[in-house]
Amino acid sequence: MTDKQLIVLTVNGEEHELLVEPRWTLLDVLRHHVGLTGTHVGCEHGVCGACTILVDGEPVRACLMYAVQAEGCAIRTVEDLGTPEEPNDLQQAFSEHHGLQCGFCTPGFLMLAEGFLAQEPSPTREQIRETVSSNLCRCTGYQTIVDAIEATAAQRSTESGRKEDAVR
């Protein structure tokens, strides 16, 4: 018999008190116990990136992290970005630039890009290419994903400049 542990996970700003087995991955807990299925199960070896989420602002493969390790961390999943009715700017750019096709890898790419743009708000195209190379996609060929991330960075930079001008 496996002993369970009581943990509190903060996911998308909400606290979830959960009784988990220490061997359960964060991916499984998010999907099966918190009910957030936007984070996809891919290879379960940390290779494909389909399960990428943000933990304390850093992109993390949820299949490689135990849920008990995430206690006390701020976890963000794709559900925190926007909704189909009101997508955030990155989701909108993926749609406009055709950065998704089957959609299976899209949540992982969105979270990877969200974390990357928070760390590097004005990336070069080469930096974007290097970053997205860590996730796998069989449909889009990456070009449209790079285009979407580049467009989002440019838009955010313009909006940031407008906000700075308004403060002056």
MARMIFI-347687 format. One line per field, with one value per residue: residue number from 0; residue in one letter; y, x, z of N, C-alpha, C in turn. Coordinates in pm, 1 decimal. Atoms other than C-alpha are relative to their C-alpha. Last residue first. Layout:
residues N
k	NUM  ... $
r	A  ... $
n_yy	Y  ... $
n_xx	X  ... $
n_zz	Z  ... $
ca_yy	Y  ... $
ca_xx	X  ... $
ca_zz	Z  ... $
c_yy	Y  ... $
c_xx	X  ... $
c_zz	Z  ... $
This chain:
residues 168
k	167  166  165  164  163  162  161  160  159  158  157  156  155  154  153  152  151  150  149  148  147  146  145  144  143  142  141  140  139  138  137  136  135  134  133  132  131  130  129  128  127  126  125  124  123  122  121  120  119  118  117  116  115  114  113  112  111  110  109  108  107  106  105  104  103  102  101  100  99  98  97  96  95  94  93  92  91  90  89  88  87  86  85  84  83  82  81  80  79  78  77  76  75  74  73  72  71  70  69  68  67  66  65  64  63  62  61  60  59  58  57  56  55  54  53  52  51  50  49  48  47  46  45  44  43  42  41  40  39  38  37  36  35  34  33  32  31  30  29  28  27  26  25  24  23  22  21  20  19  18  17  16  15  14  13  12  11  10  9  8  7  6  5  4  3  2  1  0 $
r	R  V  A  D  E  K  R  G  S  E  T  S  R  Q  A  A  T  A  E  I  A  D  V  I  T  Q  Y  G  T  C  R  C  L  N  S  S  V  T  E  R  I  Q  E  R  T  P  S  P  E  Q  A  L  F  G  E  A  L  M  L  F  G  P  T  C  F  G  C  Q  L  G  H  H  E  S  F  A  Q  Q  L  D  N  P  E  E  P  T  G  L  D  E  V  T  R  I  A  C  G  E  A  Q  V  A  Y  M  L  C  A  R  V  P  E  G  D  V  L  I  T  C  A  G  C  V  G  H  E  C  G  V  H  T  G  T  L  G  V  H  H  R  L  V  D  L  L  T  W  R  P  E  V  L  L  E  H  E  E  G  N  V  T  L  V  I  L  Q  K  D  T  M $
n_yy	-124.0  -29.4  -50.8  -135.6  -83.9  -16.4  -91.2  -134.9  -42.2  -34.5  -122.4  -107.7  -31.2  -63.9  -134.8  -79.8  -29.4  -101.8  -125.7  -47.9  -40.1  -123.7  -106.4  -17.3  -79.4  -135.3  -99.0  -30.2  -137.3  -55.9  74.0  -16.6  69.5  67.9  94.6  128.4  91.7  35.0  84.8  131.4  65.4  40.9  115.3  115.4  7.4  101.1  -44.1  -68.4  -66.0  -11.2  -68.2  -143.7  -56.4  -8.1  -95.7  -136.1  -22.6  -21.6  -124.6  -111.6  0.4  -48.7  -144.2  -58.2  81.5  -58.6  97.7  77.1  124.9  67.7  143.9  43.1  -85.0  17.6  137.7  2.1  -66.7  93.8  109.0  -44.2  -105.2  48.4  -112.4  -123.4  -3.6  92.6  -62.5  -101.2  -132.0  -51.7  -68.3  89.1  -53.4  81.1  -54.3  -66.3  -129.3  -68.4  -127.5  -97.5  -41.6  -99.0  57.7  -56.4  28.1  145.8  49.8  117.9  127.5  114.8  74.6  -75.0  -122.4  15.8  -92.2  -94.8  -117.9  -22.6  -16.5  -133.8  -65.9  -27.3  -134.9  8.7  33.3  110.8  39.2  110.7  128.9  48.2  -70.3  93.6  -86.4  -9.7  -141.1  -37.4  92.7  52.9  -110.3  -68.2  83.6  14.5  -121.8  -115.9  -58.2  37.9  -69.0  92.5  61.0  115.9  131.5  91.3  131.5  105.0  66.0  -90.8  -111.3  15.9  -123.6  -52.3  -110.8  -114.9  -113.5  -124.9  -122.9  -107.8  -123.7  -118.8 $
n_xx	-81.3  -43.3  114.8  26.6  -107.9  24.6  114.4  -46.8  -81.8  92.6  69.9  -99.7  -19.3  121.3  6.4  -106.3  42.2  105.7  -64.5  -72.2  97.1  66.0  -99.5  -11.5  116.2  -7.9  -59.5  -131.0  -15.5  92.9  -6.4  124.7  21.3  130.0  7.9  -58.5  106.0  93.2  -72.2  -21.3  130.2  29.7  -85.6  63.5  -29.4  -92.5  -34.1  111.0  -66.3  -143.6  -11.1  21.0  -114.0  -112.7  38.8  -13.4  -142.5  -59.1  49.6  -67.0  -140.6  -9.5  20.1  -120.3  -48.6  20.5  80.1  78.3  53.0  -101.0  16.4  -117.9  -19.5  111.9  -9.0  -107.5  51.9  93.9  -80.8  -68.6  -98.0  -138.5  -91.0  74.1  31.2  108.4  120.0  -32.7  -16.5  132.7  55.1  28.8  91.0  12.4  109.5  -34.8  -60.8  65.6  57.6  -107.2  -46.4  91.7  99.1  3.0  -126.4  -14.6  80.9  69.8  -33.4  56.6  -93.6  -35.4  -69.9  -12.8  -90.2  76.3  -67.6  45.8  145.9  42.1  85.6  -61.7  -55.8  -144.0  -21.3  -96.2  -65.7  -91.8  13.5  -137.7  -68.5  -47.0  -47.4  98.1  39.4  44.3  95.0  104.5  70.6  81.0  114.6  86.9  79.7  -59.2  83.8  -47.5  -125.0  -110.1  -68.4  -63.1  8.5  -49.8  63.2  -60.2  91.4  44.2  72.1  8.8  58.5  -57.2  78.2  -74.3  88.3  -39.0  32.8  47.4  -75.0  84.3 $
n_zz	5.3  -135.5  -73.2  46.7  -53.1  -143.3  -15.3  33.1  -113.4  -108.7  39.7  -7.2  -141.5  -50.0  58.8  -61.8  -137.2  6.9  38.8  -118.3  -102.1  42.9  -15.6  -144.8  -41.6  55.0  -90.3  52.9  48.8  98.5  126.2  73.4  126.1  6.1  -112.0  40.6  43.1  -108.1  -95.5  62.9  2.5  -137.1  -29.8  64.6  142.4  51.4  135.8  65.7  113.6  -27.9  -129.4  21.3  73.0  -92.6  -105.3  52.4  22.9  -132.4  -57.5  67.3  -41.7  -138.0  -18.7  -60.3  -110.5  -131.8  -73.8  97.0  -53.4  -80.3  26.7  76.6  117.3  91.8  49.9  100.7  119.6  61.9  54.0  121.2  -27.2  -7.4  -21.7  27.4  143.6  30.9  54.0  101.0  -60.5  -34.3  116.8  112.0  102.6  120.6  80.3  125.7  -29.1  -111.0  41.3  19.8  -132.2  -55.3  -89.6  -134.4  -68.1  -11.2  -111.8  52.2  -62.5  69.8  84.3  120.5  -42.1  -144.2  -68.5  -81.1  -55.1  -137.8  -0.4  -43.1  99.9  129.4  2.4  -24.7  -141.1  -6.9  124.9  -24.6  66.9  1.7  108.7  102.4  107.7  107.6  3.1  -133.8  -60.8  88.5  65.1  -101.5  -35.6  116.2  1.9  66.2  103.4  132.6  33.9  -21.5  114.3  -62.2  62.9  -102.8  4.9  -81.9  -93.4  -105.1  62.8  145.3  50.0  123.5  52.6  52.2  20.9  -64.0  72.4  -85.4  10.0  0.0 $
ca_yy	6017.8  5735.2  5734.7  5699.0  5394.8  5237.7  5298.1  5140.4  4834.7  4803.3  4817.6  4559.3  4335.3  4351.9  4278.7  3983.3  3851.0  3877.9  3689.2  3417.6  3376.9  3374.5  3113.5  2895.2  2948.2  2834.5  2533.8  2276.0  2291.9  1928.7  1701.8  1924.9  1859.5  2098.6  2196.2  2349.5  2620.2  2790.6  2783.8  2917.1  3199.6  3290.5  3291.5  3520.9  3762.1  3803.3  4123.6  4017.8  3755.7  3615.1  3676.0  3591.0  3251.5  3165.7  3249.7  3073.3  2748.3  2774.7  2825.6  2553.6  2302.8  2396.8  2367.2  2016.6  1842.1  2122.6  1928.7  2239.5  2515.5  2814.2  2927.9  3286.0  3431.7  3141.8  3134.6  3515.5  3495.7  3243.0  3475.5  3780.3  3609.6  3426.9  3561.1  3329.7  3027.5  3121.7  3280.6  3212.1  3037.7  2723.7  2673.3  2586.4  2799.6  2668.5  2897.7  2688.5  2601.1  2234.9  2152.2  1877.4  1677.2  1671.4  1491.4  1657.0  1489.0  1462.1  1829.9  1935.5  2278.1  2629.4  2874.8  3136.2  2982.6  2657.7  2716.1  2427.4  2203.7  1873.9  1854.8  1916.1  1613.1  1482.9  1487.6  1108.8  1084.7  1093.5  1301.6  1368.2  1705.4  2000.7  2127.9  1860.4  2065.6  1852.5  1906.9  1534.4  1363.9  1621.9  1831.9  1528.4  1324.3  1602.9  1676.8  1318.9  1074.2  884.9  1062.5  938.4  1228.7  1371.4  1711.4  2061.5  2283.2  2654.3  2878.4  3129.2  2927.5  2626.6  2667.1  2315.7  2215.7  1876.2  1590.3  1287.9  933.1  622.1  344.0  0.0 $
ca_xx	536.6  305.4  126.2  455.8  547.0  208.3  251.8  597.0  459.4  188.3  449.8  667.5  367.1  278.1  634.2  664.1  326.5  428.4  753.5  564.9  316.8  586.1  787.9  476.8  411.6  761.5  749.2  672.1  305.4  198.3  448.0  525.6  790.9  904.1  1266.5  1309.1  1066.7  1338.5  1608.8  1367.9  1260.6  1622.1  1693.0  1395.3  1542.6  1371.6  1224.2  1036.2  1294.7  1202.7  827.0  846.1  999.5  738.0  451.6  626.8  669.6  311.2  178.3  400.8  279.8  -84.0  -33.1  114.9  -219.2  -375.2  -414.1  -309.6  -162.5  55.4  -177.7  -46.6  -382.8  -462.3  -120.5  -138.7  -475.5  -337.7  -44.4  -270.3  -503.9  -808.8  -1153.1  -1428.6  -1199.6  -1072.3  -753.5  -409.7  -494.5  -634.7  -290.4  -154.8  10.5  160.2  279.1  494.2  441.0  377.5  521.2  755.9  461.8  310.9  615.6  786.4  891.8  547.4  479.5  766.3  854.9  858.1  959.5  723.8  710.7  608.5  484.4  339.5  480.8  291.5  317.7  693.9  796.6  1100.2  1006.8  962.8  582.8  573.7  263.3  7.4  -154.5  -202.2  -546.2  -702.1  -741.8  -955.6  -759.2  -740.8  -709.5  -544.8  -343.8  -258.2  -145.0  77.9  220.7  336.6  210.9  485.5  427.6  66.3  -170.4  -432.5  -512.3  -588.8  -623.8  -548.9  -650.2  -423.5  -387.5  -285.0  -168.5  -112.3  -175.9  -50.0  -177.5  42.1  -62.8  105.6  127.8  0.0 $
ca_zz	-1903.8  -1794.9  -2131.2  -2315.9  -2103.3  -2176.7  -2550.1  -2541.8  -2363.8  -2628.6  -2905.5  -2729.8  -2671.5  -3040.2  -3150.1  -2911.0  -3026.0  -3391.7  -3324.8  -3138.7  -3423.6  -3693.6  -3502.8  -3479.7  -3850.2  -3940.1  -3701.8  -3975.3  -3888.8  -3859.2  -3682.0  -3385.8  -3122.6  -2852.8  -2774.1  -3120.1  -3010.5  -2807.4  -3074.6  -3335.7  -3103.5  -3033.7  -3409.2  -3472.5  -3221.5  -2890.2  -2751.1  -2435.0  -2330.1  -1988.1  -2013.3  -2383.1  -2302.2  -2040.5  -2276.2  -2566.2  -2372.5  -2250.2  -2602.2  -2746.3  -2486.7  -2545.8  -2924.9  -2940.3  -2996.3  -3197.9  -3524.6  -3714.7  -3510.2  -3585.2  -3863.1  -3833.6  -3727.8  -3492.6  -3326.5  -3303.5  -3124.4  -2877.0  -2807.7  -2767.7  -2522.0  -2648.7  -2556.6  -2682.8  -2705.0  -2359.1  -2238.1  -2096.2  -1767.9  -1934.8  -2089.5  -1746.8  -1483.4  -1159.6  -880.9  -650.7  -283.6  -360.4  -702.0  -586.2  -446.2  -795.8  -929.7  -1221.4  -1544.2  -1704.4  -1627.5  -1854.4  -1717.4  -1867.3  -1594.7  -1450.4  -1103.3  -1271.6  -1624.3  -1825.4  -2098.1  -2137.6  -2516.8  -2487.6  -2695.5  -2505.1  -2136.7  -2120.3  -2097.6  -2480.9  -2516.1  -2245.5  -2305.3  -2073.1  -2167.7  -1947.1  -1631.4  -1400.1  -1078.8  -1001.8  -1339.8  -1566.1  -1321.6  -1106.7  -1405.8  -1537.3  -1192.7  -1184.2  -925.5  -738.4  -405.4  -401.0  -376.1  -139.3  -282.6  -158.1  -463.8  -441.2  -729.7  -906.7  -1225.0  -1017.7  -658.9  -531.1  -171.4  -65.0  150.7  106.4  30.4  159.9  -94.0  0.0 $
c_yy	118.7  131.5  39.6  63.3  145.1  90.4  27.9  103.7  141.7  49.4  46.5  133.9  113.9  40.7  76.6  143.4  86.2  40.5  113.9  133.3  55.9  52.2  134.3  112.5  23.0  87.2  143.8  113.3  30.1  133.0  67.2  -71.5  27.7  -61.5  -73.5  -103.6  -135.1  -102.6  -47.3  -97.2  -140.2  -73.3  -50.5  -127.1  -122.0  17.7  -97.0  45.8  72.6  82.4  23.0  79.9  150.8  64.9  17.9  105.3  144.2  22.3  28.7  133.7  114.5  5.9  46.5  145.1  64.7  -78.5  49.2  -102.5  -71.2  -125.8  -81.8  -149.9  -46.6  78.3  -25.7  -140.9  -2.7  58.1  -103.3  -110.7  30.8  113.7  -50.9  122.9  128.2  -1.0  -106.3  76.2  110.0  141.2  58.3  81.6  -101.7  67.3  -74.3  56.3  77.8  128.0  74.3  139.5  102.7  51.7  111.5  -71.6  50.1  -39.2  -151.2  -63.6  -109.1  -130.9  -113.6  -71.1  75.0  113.5  -28.6  98.8  92.4  123.1  34.6  22.4  140.7  89.0  41.3  137.3  -22.2  -54.6  -121.4  -39.7  -100.0  -143.0  -38.6  68.0  -86.3  92.0  22.4  147.4  42.1  -75.7  -51.4  115.7  68.4  -79.4  -4.5  119.0  122.1  62.4  -28.6  71.1  -104.9  -80.6  -105.8  -142.0  -87.6  -127.4  -109.5  -60.8  91.3  110.5  -4.5  128.0  52.1  107.7  116.9  105.7  120.7  122.9  104.3  124.2 $
c_xx	-84.0  78.9  37.3  -114.9  -20.2  106.2  -27.9  -109.0  51.0  74.7  -94.0  -64.7  99.2  16.3  -120.4  -4.7  104.0  -47.3  -102.3  67.4  68.9  -95.1  -61.6  98.9  -1.7  -113.9  -1.9  69.9  133.6  43.0  -81.4  15.8  -137.7  -17.4  -133.9  -5.4  55.4  -102.8  -94.4  67.6  14.2  -134.0  -23.4  80.5  -72.3  28.2  98.5  27.2  -106.6  73.2  146.8  4.0  -15.0  121.6  113.8  -33.2  22.9  150.7  65.1  -44.5  77.9  144.2  5.7  -20.4  119.0  57.5  -27.1  -83.1  -72.1  -50.6  107.7  -2.3  114.8  23.3  -111.4  18.6  104.0  -56.2  -89.1  82.4  74.9  95.1  143.2  89.8  -73.4  -21.4  -104.3  -122.6  26.0  6.7  -138.2  -61.5  -13.8  -98.4  0.1  -125.5  41.4  76.7  -70.5  -54.1  113.1  48.1  -86.8  -106.6  4.8  126.2  11.4  -74.2  -78.9  53.8  -70.9  92.7  56.3  89.6  -4.5  101.1  -99.6  64.0  -53.8  -149.8  -44.4  -87.3  60.3  67.4  147.1  19.8  86.5  58.4  108.1  -4.6  145.7  66.4  65.3  38.6  -100.9  -38.9  -54.3  -108.6  -118.2  -78.7  -90.9  -125.4  -97.7  -93.9  68.5  -81.5  50.4  128.0  100.9  61.3  71.4  -23.7  65.5  -83.2  71.9  -95.9  -64.6  -88.5  8.3  -72.5  74.1  -99.0  86.1  -102.9  40.6  -26.5  -60.2  88.1 $
c_zz	-9.2  3.6  142.4  77.4  -41.1  62.5  147.2  16.6  -21.7  122.7  110.9  -33.6  18.0  145.8  52.4  -51.0  70.3  139.3  -5.0  -28.8  124.2  107.5  -37.7  30.5  150.6  50.8  -52.7  73.7  -63.7  -60.8  -109.7  -133.2  -57.4  -138.6  5.4  112.1  -44.4  -45.8  110.5  96.9  -58.5  8.0  142.6  29.3  -56.5  -148.6  -64.1  -143.5  -82.5  -105.4  35.5  130.1  -17.5  -64.0  100.3  105.2  -45.1  -9.6  135.1  58.1  -63.3  51.0  145.7  42.6  71.2  115.9  141.8  75.7  -112.9  66.3  71.9  -31.2  -89.0  -129.7  -101.4  -56.6  -111.6  -129.6  -68.9  -65.4  -129.5  36.7  14.1  11.2  -39.2  -151.3  -25.5  -48.5  -103.1  58.1  28.3  -113.2  -111.1  -94.4  -133.1  -66.0  -124.1  30.8  112.7  -28.5  -10.1  135.0  57.2  82.0  143.2  75.2  16.6  117.7  -69.5  58.4  -72.7  -96.8  -120.6  46.8  149.3  57.1  69.5  64.5  138.4  3.3  37.4  -88.4  -132.6  -4.1  35.0  141.5  22.0  -134.3  38.8  -52.3  -12.3  -119.4  -106.9  -113.8  -112.5  9.8  136.0  76.6  -81.8  -61.7  102.0  34.8  -117.2  9.4  -61.1  -113.7  -141.8  -43.8  43.8  -114.8  82.3  -51.2  105.9  -7.9  76.7  102.1  103.5  -55.9  -151.3  -38.7  -121.7  -42.3  -46.7  -31.7  83.2  -85.9  92.7  0.0 $
